[in-house]
Amino acid sequence: MNKNVAIVGGGPAGLMAAEVLAQQGIRVDVYDSQPSLGRKFLMAGKSGLNITHSEPFEKFVTRYSHPDVKKWLEEFSPDDLREWVRGLGIETFIGTSGRVFPVGMKTSPLLRAWMKRLGASGVTFYPRHKLTAILPDGSLRFVAPEGDVNVKADAVVLALGGGSWRRLGSDGAWVEWLEQARVKVEPLKPSNCGFDVNWSPVFKEKFDGAPVKSVVLSFGDFRQQGEFIITKEGVEGGLIYAASAMLRDEIAANGKAVMHLDLAPDRTEAQLKEKLSKPRGSRSMSSHLERTLGIKGVKMGLLREFAPKDEFTEHKLAFSIKRLPVTLTGTRPLDEAISSAGGVSFDSLDENLMLKNLPGVFCAGEMLDWEAPTGGYLLTACFASGRWAGAGILDWLRV
C-alpha cells in the first residue's frame, strides 16, 4: 500500500508514531521547526534522563489527570518502554527513588540510535520546517528555509508539544489555527512549575538557590516528603512540582495558595517541645534551635520569614516548625514550566486520537489536555500516545 504520513513534531510522541507506521511499510516524513529533532527531549535529560518509573502499574496510572491515558499505557507500559530502550542497545536501571534511567543517564545516545533506526526504516526528516496552517484541502503549510512549502499526505500526526520551553519549539502557536478549525482547545497553563513568594530582601539575597531538604509539604489532601529550591522569585523543584497542579488551581481561584511545611518530619511536635524546653542560657534562639534540633541555614531563614513573631519562643515554636505556612502569590510563567496543562480537548478527538473536525489528522503528546508530575510519567505517556496515534492511523488507512 503506497501511503504517505506526515508527522509534525520530532519529539518522543512524533517519533514513536513514525516508528509504528514505518514498521508497516508506510512512507513517513517527519517535520520539525528546530534545526535538529528532539530538542526538548535532549534538554529533559540534561541532568539525567528519567525515562519512566518503576512503581506498580495500578499506582502509576493514577498519576495522570485524564483517564484515557490509562488505555495508552495498557498498550505500551513502563515495562514495555524499558524493553524498547533495550532494543536500541541501551540498558536501564532503577534509582533509589524508583525512577528509571538509561545507563549513562543521557538522552543523546538513545536519540542517536533511534534516529539511525528510523532512517534505516525509510523515515525522512525535515528540520527547520514550522507548520503555520492546515489548509482547507487538508494540506500542510510550512515555513521552511526555501520559503513556504505545502505538503499533502494521506494522514497527519500533530505532535507539537505544549506551551513551555518556547525556545525548544513548544510555543503553543498551533492553538490559534486549530481553534480556527473549530477544534476545542483548553487554555494552556503551567504544569510542574514554580511559584512566586514575597520574600523579604534579606532572605532573597541570602538564600537564592538554596536547597530545602527533608521537609514535608502539605496542601489539602496532598502530603509528601522531599526537597525544593529557593529562588529570587519564590520556590521550584521536585516537591513543589509534585503539588503544582493543586497549588496553581488554588491561586487561579483565590489569588493565593498557602502550603504548609514540616521542617522536622522525623520528630513529633511533642518531641520538639521537649527539646526546646531545655534551658538555653545566654544563647540566642537561632543558636538554641541549631544546637537542640539541628535547624539552621535556610530552614532557620524560613522560620524567621513565616513564623509569627510572637510565637518565636521556646514554648510556641514547635508548632511553626511542624506547620509553617508559606504563602504563594502567583504561578511562574508558562514558558518557565517543565510542562503544560491544557491543550486539545479529548472532546475534539475520537478514540484513536483523530480530530473529529479534521479527518485524517491525529494528535499526540503534550499538546493533548492531560498532565502528570515529573518522575518519568510525562515521557512515558508521550511515547505511549505516539504509539496509540500511530496505530490509529493504521486503522484509518486500513493497513
C-alpha positions in Angstrom: 0.0 0.0 0.0 1.6 3.2 -1.2 0.6 5.6 1.6 2.4 8.7 3.0 2.0 10.1 6.5 3.3 13.5 7.7 4.5 13.7 11.3 4.8 17.3 12.6 7.0 17.4 15.7 10.2 15.4 16.2 9.9 14.7 19.9 9.1 11.3 21.6 5.4 11.3 20.6 6.0 12.1 17.0 9.0 9.8 16.5 7.2 6.9 18.2 4.2 7.4 15.8 6.7 7.4 12.9 8.2 4.1 14.1 4.8 2.4 14.3 4.0 3.5 10.8 7.3 2.8 9.2 7.3 -0.7 10.6 4.2 -1.3 8.5 5.7 -0.1 5.3 4.2 3.4 5.4 6.3 6.2 3.9 6.8 8.7 6.7 8.1 12.2 6.6 8.9 14.0 10.0 8.9 17.8 10.1 10.2 19.9 12.9 10.6 23.6 13.4 14.0 23.3 15.1 17.4 22.8 13.4 17.5 19.3 14.8 15.0 16.9 16.2 14.3 16.0 19.9 15.5 19.4 21.3 13.2 19.3 24.4 13.8 15.6 24.8 17.5 16.3 25.0 17.0 19.1 27.5 14.9 16.8 29.6 17.9 14.5 30.0 20.4 17.3 30.7 20.7 16.3 34.4 19.8 12.6 33.8 17.1 11.2 31.6 14.3 10.0 33.8 12.6 7.8 31.2 9.9 6.2 33.4 9.1 5.0 36.9 9.1 1.5 38.4 6.1 1.8 40.7 3.3 -0.7 40.3 1.2 -0.2 37.2 -2.0 0.3 39.3 -0.4 3.2 41.1 1.4 4.5 38.0 -1.8 5.1 36.0 -3.3 7.3 38.8 -0.6 10.0 38.2 -2.4 11.3 35.2 -5.2 13.9 35.0 -7.2 12.2 32.3 -8.5 8.6 32.4 -7.8 8.0 28.7 -4.0 7.9 29.3 -4.5 4.5 31.0 -5.6 3.0 27.7 -2.3 4.1 26.1 -0.3 2.7 28.9 -2.0 -0.6 28.8 -0.8 -0.9 25.2 2.7 0.4 26.0 3.5 0.2 29.6 6.6 1.4 31.6 8.0 -2.1 31.3 7.4 -2.1 27.5 9.2 1.2 27.3 12.2 -0.2 29.2 12.3 -3.2 26.8 12.0 -0.8 23.8 15.0 1.2 25.2 16.9 -2.1 25.5 16.1 -2.8 21.8 18.1 0.3 21.0 21.1 -1.2 22.7 20.8 0.7 26.0 20.1 -0.8 29.4 18.1 0.9 32.1 18.4 0.9 35.9 16.1 1.8 38.8 17.3 4.6 41.0 16.8 4.8 44.8 13.6 6.8 44.3 12.1 4.2 42.0 12.8 6.4 38.9 14.1 4.6 35.8 17.2 5.9 33.9 19.2 4.7 31.0 22.7 3.6 31.9 24.9 6.6 31.2 21.9 8.8 32.2 22.0 10.8 28.9 19.4 11.3 26.1 21.8 11.7 23.2 22.9 8.1 22.8 19.3 6.9 22.9 18.2 9.6 20.4 21.1 8.9 18.0 20.3 5.2 18.0 16.6 5.8 17.5 17.1 8.3 14.6 19.5 5.8 12.9 16.9 3.0 13.2 14.1 5.3 11.9 16.3 6.4 9.0 17.1 2.9 8.1 13.4 2.1 8.0 12.8 4.8 5.4 11.7 7.7 7.6 12.8 11.1 6.2 13.5 14.1 8.4 12.8 17.8 7.5 14.2 20.2 10.2 13.6 23.9 10.1 10.0 23.3 8.9 7.5 25.2 11.0 3.8 24.4 10.5 1.7 27.5 10.2 -1.7 26.2 8.9 -3.7 23.3 7.8 -5.3 24.5 4.5 -8.9 23.7 3.5 -7.9 20.9 1.2 -6.1 19.2 4.2 -2.6 20.1 3.0 0.0 21.5 5.5 1.7 24.8 5.1 5.2 25.1 6.4 7.7 28.0 6.6 11.0 26.4 5.5 14.5 27.7 4.6 13.4 27.7 0.9 10.2 29.6 1.7 6.6 28.5 2.1 6.1 24.8 1.4 2.7 23.0 1.0 2.6 19.2 1.8 -0.2 16.8 1.1 -0.3 13.5 2.9 -2.7 10.6 3.4 -2.7 11.2 7.1 -1.1 13.6 9.6 0.1 13.3 13.2 0.4 16.6 15.1 2.9 16.2 18.0 3.7 19.9 18.5 4.3 19.9 22.3 2.6 22.2 24.8 3.5 25.8 25.6 6.6 25.5 27.8 10.2 25.9 26.7 9.4 28.1 23.7 13.0 28.3 22.6 13.0 24.5 22.0 9.9 24.6 19.8 7.0 24.1 22.2 5.5 27.6 21.6 1.8 26.8 21.5 1.4 28.6 18.2 -0.8 25.8 17.0 -3.6 26.8 19.4 -4.8 29.7 17.2 -5.2 27.8 13.9 -6.6 24.7 15.5 -9.3 26.8 17.1 -10.0 28.4 13.7 -10.7 24.9 12.5 -13.3 24.6 15.3 -11.1 22.3 17.4 -11.8 22.7 21.1 -8.5 23.7 22.9 -8.4 24.1 26.7 -6.2 27.1 27.7 -2.5 26.2 28.2 -1.3 26.5 31.8 2.0 25.9 33.6 2.4 22.4 35.0 5.3 21.2 37.1 6.1 24.8 37.7 7.5 27.2 40.2 5.7 29.8 42.3 6.1 33.4 43.4 6.7 34.2 47.1 7.1 37.7 48.5 10.4 37.1 50.2 12.0 39.8 52.3 15.0 41.4 50.6 17.4 39.9 53.2 16.0 36.4 52.7 16.1 36.7 48.9 19.6 37.8 48.9 20.9 35.3 51.3 19.1 32.1 50.2 18.6 32.4 46.4 19.5 29.0 45.0 19.5 27.2 48.4 18.0 23.7 48.6 15.4 23.0 51.3 15.9 19.3 52.1 14.0 16.7 54.0 10.7 18.6 54.5 7.1 17.5 54.2 4.8 19.7 52.0 1.1 19.7 52.9 -1.7 21.2 50.9 -5.3 19.9 51.2 -5.1 16.2 50.9 -1.6 16.3 49.5 1.2 15.4 51.8 4.7 14.4 50.5 8.3 14.5 51.7 11.1 15.7 49.5 13.1 18.8 48.7 12.8 22.0 46.7 14.8 25.1 45.8 14.6 28.7 46.9 14.7 31.2 44.0 14.7 35.0 44.0 11.1 34.9 42.7 9.9 32.1 45.0 10.1 28.3 45.0 10.7 25.5 42.5 11.9 21.9 42.4 10.6 18.3 42.7 8.5 18.7 45.8 6.9 21.9 44.5 6.2 20.3 41.1 4.5 17.4 42.7 1.9 19.7 44.2 1.9 22.3 41.4 -1.4 21.4 39.8 -3.3 21.9 43.1 -1.4 25.0 44.0 -1.8 26.5 40.5 -5.6 25.9 40.6 -5.9 27.4 44.1 -4.1 30.6 43.0 -6.3 30.8 39.9 -9.4 30.5 42.1 -8.4 32.6 45.1 -5.4 34.7 44.2 -3.0 32.9 46.5 -2.2 29.4 48.0 -0.9 28.6 51.4 1.2 25.5 51.7 2.5 24.1 55.0 6.0 22.8 55.6 7.1 20.4 58.2 10.7 21.3 58.8 11.4 18.4 61.1 9.4 15.4 59.7 11.4 12.9 61.8 10.2 14.4 65.1 6.8 14.9 66.6 5.7 18.2 67.9 5.9 16.9 71.5 9.5 15.8 70.9 10.3 19.3 69.6 8.7 20.9 72.6 10.7 18.7 74.9 14.0 19.6 73.2 13.2 23.3 73.1 12.2 23.4 76.7 15.8 22.8 77.8 17.5 25.9 79.2 19.3 27.9 76.5 21.1 30.3 78.9 22.7 33.2 77.1 22.4 31.5 73.6 20.3 33.2 71.0 17.2 31.5 69.8 18.9 30.7 66.5 21.8 29.0 68.3 19.4 27.2 70.5 17.5 25.8 67.5 20.7 24.7 65.8 22.1 23.1 69.0 18.9 21.3 70.1 17.2 20.5 66.7 19.8 21.0 64.0 17.7 23.7 62.4 19.9 26.3 60.7 20.6 27.9 57.4 17.6 28.1 55.0 15.2 26.4 57.4 16.0 28.9 60.0 15.5 31.6 57.4 12.1 30.2 56.6 11.1 30.2 60.2 12.2 33.9 60.5 10.2 34.7 57.4 6.9 33.0 58.3 6.6 32.1 62.0 4.6 34.7 63.8 7.0 37.0 65.7 5.0 36.4 69.0 5.5 32.7 68.6 9.2 32.8 68.2 9.7 31.4 71.8 10.7 28.0 73.2 7.1 27.3 74.1 5.4 28.0 70.8 8.0 27.5 68.1 7.4 23.7 67.8 4.0 24.3 66.2 5.5 26.5 63.5 8.3 24.0 62.8 5.7 21.3 62.1 3.2 23.5 60.3 4.9 26.5 58.8 2.6 28.4 56.4 4.2 29.7 53.2 2.0 31.9 51.0 2.4 31.5 47.3 1.3 34.7 45.5 1.5 33.6 41.9 2.4 30.9 39.3 5.6 31.3 37.4 5.2 32.0 33.6 4.2 29.1 31.3 7.5 29.3 29.4 9.5 28.6 32.6 7.4 25.5 33.4 8.6 21.9 32.9 5.4 21.1 31.0 2.0 22.5 30.4 -1.6 21.5 31.2 -4.5 22.2 28.8 -4.4 21.6 25.1 -6.5 19.8 22.6 -9.7 18.6 24.4 -10.5 14.9 24.3 -14.0 16.0 23.3 -12.5 17.0 20.0 -10.9 13.6 19.4 -12.1 10.2 18.6 -10.8 7.1 20.5 -7.9 6.9 18.1 -6.8 10.5 18.8 -8.1 11.7 15.4 -9.6 15.2 15.3 -13.3 14.9 14.6 -13.4 18.1 12.6 -10.2 17.2 10.6 -10.5 13.6 9.4 -7.1 12.1 8.9 -5.4 14.5 11.4 -4.3 12.9 14.6 -2.8 14.4 17.8 -0.3 13.0 20.3 1.9 14.0 23.2 1.9 17.1 25.4 -0.4 19.1 23.1 -3.3 17.0 24.4 -5.2 18.0 27.5 -3.6 15.9 30.2 -0.9 16.5 32.8 1.3 14.4 35.1 4.0 15.0 37.6 7.7 14.7 36.8 9.3 11.3 37.6 9.1 9.7 34.2 5.3 9.9 33.9 5.4 12.7 31.3 7.8 10.9 29.0 6.1 7.5 29.3 2.7 8.9 28.3 4.2 10.9 25.4 5.8 7.7 24.0 2.6 5.8 24.6 0.4 8.4 23.0 2.6 8.4 19.9 2.2 4.6 19.5 -1.6 4.9 20.1 -1.9 7.6 17.4 0.3 5.6 15.0 -2.0 2.5 15.5 -5.0 4.8 14.9 -3.6 5.9 11.6 -3.0 2.3 10.5 -6.6 1.6 11.3 -7.7 4.8 9.4 -5.6 3.8 6.3 -6.9 0.2 6.7 -3.4 -1.3 6.8 
